[in-house]
Amino acid sequence: EEILNKEIVTIDTYPTLVFTFKGGMERSGISFQMISKIWVIFYEDKVIFLQSGGLNDKDFKSLEGLYNLITNSTSFPEQYNY
């Protein structure tokens, strides 16, 4: 496993850890390389994980913008009820 990037961001006012990493995986006896990006959102007394990935650099890079748009649209509306 290789960590490509790590940072702290805010998702809808909540602190979030973001990790991008590359590594090998195995499913049903088949081994392959994968690039993943994981957001760990600390939401009140819960931890929420959002995950995205691709099988190669080109695949991952072509969809990374979409992954970011989906994550940035995450909302926790109950925090806005007064």
Backbone as a chain_set.jsonl record, in Angstrom:
{"seq": "EEILNKEIVTIDTYPTLVFTFKGGMERSGISFQMISKIWVIFYEDKVIFLQSGGLNDKDFKSLEGLYNLITNSTSFPEQYNY", "coords": {"N": [[0.835, -1.177, 0.0], [0.434, 2.249, -0.731], [0.361, 5.508, 0.356], [-0.911, 8.18, -1.31], [-1.875, 10.73, -0.949], [-2.941, 12.794, 1.759], [-5.193, 14.582, 3.792], [-6.917, 17.146, 5.69], [-10.197, 18.169, 5.552], [-13.309, 20.033, 5.214], [-16.568, 18.872, 5.272], [-19.655, 19.923, 4.673], [-19.632, 21.496, 7.079], [-18.472, 19.69, 8.855], [-15.584, 18.096, 10.264], [-13.267, 16.309, 8.247], [-11.324, 13.56, 7.252], [-9.236, 12.874, 4.515], [-8.056, 10.415, 2.405], [-5.943, 9.276, -0.153], [-4.974, 6.455, -1.794], [-2.902, 3.781, -3.082], [-2.904, 0.38, -3.898], [-2.658, -3.236, -3.64], [-5.312, -5.597, -4.11], [-7.48, -8.374, -3.357], [-9.99, -10.422, -4.547], [-12.153, -13.077, -4.498], [-10.074, -14.836, -5.217], [-8.792, -13.484, -7.234], [-6.277, -11.225, -7.956], [-5.545, -7.739, -7.983], [-4.531, -4.36, -8.814], [-5.421, -1.23, -7.286], [-6.655, 2.108, -7.064], [-7.711, 4.2, -4.529], [-9.912, 6.548, -2.94], [-10.772, 7.865, 0.102], [-13.12, 9.315, 2.236], [-13.425, 10.272, 5.526], [-15.808, 11.149, 7.569], [-16.495, 12.988, 10.419], [-19.228, 13.021, 12.04], [-21.171, 14.426, 14.295], [-21.881, 12.166, 16.767], [-21.044, 10.066, 15.248], [-19.274, 8.19, 12.68], [-18.741, 8.559, 9.313], [-18.149, 6.949, 6.267], [-17.085, 7.59, 3.003], [-16.354, 6.245, -0.12], [-14.318, 5.876, -3.01], [-13.034, 4.66, -6.159], [-10.67, 3.287, -8.563], [-9.36, 1.116, -11.125], [-6.968, 1.692, -12.339], [-4.527, 4.338, -12.945], [-5.453, 6.077, -15.021], [-8.217, 5.475, -15.192], [-9.031, 6.146, -12.572], [-8.298, 8.902, -12.413], [-9.916, 9.979, -14.43], [-12.416, 9.846, -13.3], [-12.208, 11.13, -10.868], [-12.969, 13.831, -10.509], [-15.772, 13.616, -10.613], [-16.195, 11.999, -8.333], [-15.407, 13.855, -6.375], [-17.343, 15.888, -6.769], [-19.7, 14.526, -6.009], [-19.118, 13.955, -3.302], [-18.803, 16.587, -2.306], [-21.406, 17.447, -2.493], [-22.65, 16.347, -0.377], [-24.831, 16.58, 2.348], [-25.991, 17.445, 5.582], [-28.859, 17.928, 6.653], [-30.3, 18.162, 9.094], [-28.779, 19.64, 10.859], [-29.387, 22.234, 10.333], [-31.884, 22.804, 11.249], [-33.79, 24.783, 13.325]], "CA": [[0.0, 0.0, 0.0], [1.15, 3.518, -0.809], [-0.499, 6.672, 0.54], [-0.574, 9.19, -2.304], [-2.261, 12.039, -0.432], [-3.774, 12.816, 2.959], [-5.488, 15.955, 4.169], [-8.102, 17.403, 6.497], [-11.093, 19.105, 4.877], [-14.612, 20.172, 5.851], [-17.715, 18.472, 4.464], [-20.87, 20.487, 5.277], [-19.236, 21.977, 8.421], [-17.908, 18.628, 9.696], [-14.193, 17.745, 9.936], [-13.175, 15.102, 7.427], [-10.011, 13.109, 6.802], [-9.269, 12.36, 3.143], [-6.879, 9.616, 2.055], [-5.867, 8.673, -1.474], [-3.921, 5.441, -1.705], [-2.793, 2.778, -4.138], [-2.468, -0.888, -3.336], [-3.197, -4.472, -4.193], [-6.496, -6.188, -3.487], [-7.81, -9.72, -3.824], [-11.389, -10.804, -4.409], [-12.464, -14.374, -5.113], [-8.872, -15.43, -5.767], [-8.238, -12.642, -8.294], [-5.524, -10.096, -7.418], [-5.465, -6.586, -8.87], [-4.145, -3.08, -8.227], [-6.533, -0.298, -7.223], [-6.441, 3.418, -6.454], [-8.917, 4.548, -3.785], [-9.986, 7.785, -2.175], [-11.722, 7.654, 1.189], [-13.437, 10.443, 3.096], [-13.895, 9.846, 6.841], [-16.51, 12.32, 8.087], [-16.833, 12.909, 11.839], [-20.556, 13.636, 12.083], [-21.688, 14.353, 15.659], [-21.329, 11.003, 17.48], [-20.918, 8.998, 14.254], [-18.222, 8.292, 11.672], [-19.302, 8.184, 8.017], [-17.122, 6.697, 5.257], [-17.41, 7.622, 1.58], [-15.21, 5.641, -0.786], [-14.331, 5.802, -4.467], [-11.83, 3.975, -6.611], [-10.484, 2.896, -9.948], [-8.401, 0.023, -11.263], [-5.68, 2.192, -12.808], [-4.41, 5.795, -12.834], [-6.312, 6.74, -16.007], [-9.589, 5.248, -14.755], [-9.261, 6.92, -11.357], [-8.209, 10.337, -12.728], [-11.058, 10.394, -15.25], [-13.62, 9.906, -12.464], [-11.952, 11.803, -9.592], [-13.812, 15.031, -10.443], [-17.123, 13.17, -10.271], [-16.16, 11.6, -6.924], [-15.36, 15.068, -5.561], [-18.646, 16.541, -6.857], [-20.645, 13.766, -5.183], [-18.777, 14.174, -1.894], [-19.076, 17.976, -1.958], [-22.85, 17.661, -2.42], [-23.141, 15.72, 0.856], [-25.437, 17.551, 3.258], [-26.618, 16.917, 6.799], [-29.833, 18.993, 6.845], [-30.804, 18.318, 10.46], [-27.988, 20.645, 11.573], [-29.906, 23.552, 10.008], [-33.197, 22.978, 11.875], [-33.704, 25.585, 14.574]], "C": [[0.877, 1.237, 0.0], [0.146, 4.649, -0.647], [-0.022, 7.759, -0.412], [-0.862, 10.595, -1.8], [-3.079, 11.85, 0.839], [-3.973, 14.268, 3.348], [-6.718, 16.003, 5.061], [-8.912, 18.459, 5.769], [-12.381, 19.211, 5.692], [-15.681, 19.754, 4.855], [-18.955, 18.938, 5.218], [-20.666, 20.811, 6.759], [-18.621, 20.908, 9.325], [-16.472, 18.296, 9.279], [-14.127, 16.386, 9.245], [-11.719, 14.813, 7.09], [-10.17, 12.534, 5.403], [-7.956, 11.644, 2.877], [-7.01, 9.146, 0.616], [-4.707, 7.69, -1.429], [-4.021, 4.457, -2.854], [-2.322, 1.488, -3.488], [-3.124, -2.072, -4.008], [-4.397, -4.953, -3.408], [-6.696, -7.58, -4.054], [-9.278, -9.976, -3.544], [-11.601, -12.1, -5.169], [-11.262, -14.998, -5.817], [-8.217, -14.637, -6.887], [-7.558, -11.434, -7.653], [-5.457, -8.977, -8.449], [-5.019, -5.364, -8.086], [-5.346, -2.137, -8.269], [-6.074, 1.011, -6.608], [-7.758, 3.807, -5.797], [-8.777, 5.899, -3.116], [-11.091, 7.59, -1.154], [-11.87, 8.948, 1.971], [-13.993, 9.872, 4.39], [-14.481, 11.087, 7.514], [-16.884, 12.072, 9.544], [-18.102, 13.723, 12.052], [-21.181, 13.378, 13.455], [-21.087, 13.145, 16.374], [-21.151, 9.798, 16.558], [-19.69, 9.236, 13.372], [-18.819, 7.754, 10.377], [-18.157, 8.048, 7.023], [-17.732, 6.819, 3.869], [-16.171, 7.114, 0.854], [-15.41, 5.64, -2.293], [-13.065, 5.093, -4.915], [-11.828, 3.683, -8.093], [-9.396, 1.84, -10.029], [-7.045, 0.473, -11.785], [-5.689, 3.724, -12.722], [-5.378, 6.52, -13.769], [-7.775, 6.652, -15.597], [-9.918, 6.132, -13.555], [-9.284, 8.42, -11.662], [-9.416, 10.812, -13.527], [-12.332, 10.545, -14.422], [-13.422, 10.687, -11.161], [-12.789, 13.082, -9.44], [-15.24, 14.697, -10.051], [-17.186, 12.757, -8.8], [-16.197, 12.824, -6.019], [-16.691, 15.816, -5.595], [-19.68, 15.844, -5.977], [-20.381, 14.025, -3.702], [-19.108, 15.596, -1.468], [-20.561, 18.291, -1.906], [-23.466, 17.025, -1.17], [-23.637, 16.793, 1.805], [-26.065, 16.818, 4.433], [-27.649, 17.948, 7.249], [-30.324, 19.188, 8.273], [-30.003, 19.334, 11.27], [-28.541, 22.062, 11.35], [-31.297, 23.799, 10.592], [-33.036, 23.723, 13.196], [-34.94, 25.429, 15.385]], "O": [[1.925, 1.273, 0.644], [-0.811, 4.747, -1.414], [1.123, 8.206, -0.336], [-0.175, 11.545, -2.175], [-3.816, 10.874, 0.978], [-3.057, 15.084, 3.251], [-7.463, 15.029, 5.173], [-8.391, 19.514, 5.408], [-12.527, 18.561, 6.727], [-15.696, 20.23, 3.72], [-19.271, 18.408, 6.283], [-21.48, 20.416, 7.594], [-18.28, 21.208, 10.469], [-16.171, 18.221, 8.088], [-14.834, 15.446, 9.611], [-10.974, 15.708, 6.692], [-11.119, 11.799, 5.13], [-6.878, 12.197, 3.095], [-8.07, 8.67, 0.21], [-3.588, 8.054, -1.067], [-5.058, 4.315, -3.502], [-1.442, 1.503, -2.627], [-4.024, -1.925, -4.835], [-4.491, -4.746, -2.198], [-6.148, -7.922, -5.101], [-9.75, -9.767, -2.426], [-11.264, -12.202, -6.348], [-11.401, -15.611, -6.875], [-7.2, -15.061, -7.435], [-8.188, -10.699, -6.893], [-5.326, -9.234, -9.646], [-5.112, -5.329, -6.859], [-6.185, -2.226, -9.166], [-5.207, 1.025, -5.734], [-8.809, 3.751, -6.435], [-7.679, 6.336, -2.772], [-12.207, 7.199, -1.496], [-10.884, 9.596, 2.324], [-14.93, 9.073, 4.363], [-13.746, 11.963, 7.97], [-17.515, 11.065, 9.865], [-18.06, 14.941, 12.221], [-21.654, 12.279, 13.744], [-19.872, 13.108, 16.57], [-21.111, 8.656, 17.016], [-19.144, 10.338, 13.327], [-19.339, 6.639, 10.339], [-17.294, 8.922, 6.94], [-18.772, 6.224, 3.587], [-15.055, 7.516, 1.182], [-16.517, 5.433, -2.79], [-12.126, 4.942, -4.134], [-12.841, 3.813, -8.78], [-8.599, 1.689, -9.103], [-6.07, -0.272, -11.69], [-6.727, 4.331, -12.459], [-6.046, 7.468, -13.358], [-8.495, 7.649, -15.65], [-10.96, 6.789, -13.526], [-10.188, 9.128, -11.22], [-9.89, 11.93, -13.325], [-13.232, 11.293, -14.804], [-14.385, 10.886, -10.42], [-13.266, 13.377, -8.344], [-15.853, 15.406, -9.253], [-18.126, 13.125, -8.096], [-16.919, 12.846, -5.022], [-17.131, 16.329, -4.566], [-20.448, 16.505, -5.278], [-21.31, 14.283, -2.938], [-19.64, 15.799, -0.376], [-20.948, 19.308, -1.33], [-24.667, 17.152, -0.935], [-22.957, 17.791, 2.042], [-26.599, 15.718, 4.291], [-27.362, 18.76, 8.129], [-30.732, 20.294, 8.628], [-30.501, 19.842, 12.274], [-28.203, 22.983, 12.093], [-31.836, 24.896, 10.446], [-32.249, 23.335, 14.059], [-35.053, 26.021, 16.458]]}, "num_chains": 1, "name": "protein.A"}
